Amino acid sequence: MVGDGTTTVVLLAGEFMKEAKQFIEDGVHPQNLIRSYRTACQLAIEKIKELAVSIEGKSLTEKKSLLAKCAATTLSSKLIGGEKEFFASMVVDSVIAIGNDDRLIQVDISLHAALTL
């Protein structure tokens, strides 16, 4: 199960540091490692954009469904994980109630980024 990402970020950062240690001990300059991590980040962002799901041209029902899936993923924390579908639906309904279609697209992009990372 995927949570809200905080533990994942800490574990991932720790793994990056663990992997970098041997390179540093072998004399690789830290700036070269940083440059390599930035290149890897750009490649990851390109891949995310390639895999992104567009909501343009989708009906409101389809948009709500995609947003609910994204929201449910970001709500999979230890606190409310058991009720994530309920809260995801509430979030999507709230976004739709207060915003126009442009805002819906912006929220989808943010939630999709959270989902794919």
C-alpha positions, 0 to 999 in steps of 0.5 A, a space after each residue: 500500500 502507498 501512503 502519503 509519501 513522507 516515509 517514501 521520500 525519507 527512504 528514497 533520500 537515504 538510498 540516494 545517500 547510501 549509493 552516493 557514499 561509495 562514489 564519494 569514497 572513490 573520489 567522485 566530486 559531489 558536484 558530479 553526483 548532484 549533476 547526475 541526480 538532476 539529470 535523472 530527475 529530468 528524465 523521470 519528469 519526462 517519463 511522468 509527462 509521457 505517462 500522464 493521462 489527459 482529461 481534456 475532452 472527458 465528460 465531467 463523470 470521467 474527470 470526477 472518476 480520475 480525480 477521485 482515483 488520484 485523491 484516494 491515492 494521496 489520502 492513503 495515510 495511516 490515519 484515514 486510509 480506511 475511509 479514503 474513498 469517502 474523503 476522495 469523493 468529498 475532495 473532488 466534489 468540493 473542487 468541482 463546487 468551488 471551481 471552474 473547469 480550469 481549476 479542475 484541470 490544475 487540481 488533476 495535474 497536482 493530484 496526478 503528480 502525487 499519484 505518479 511519484 
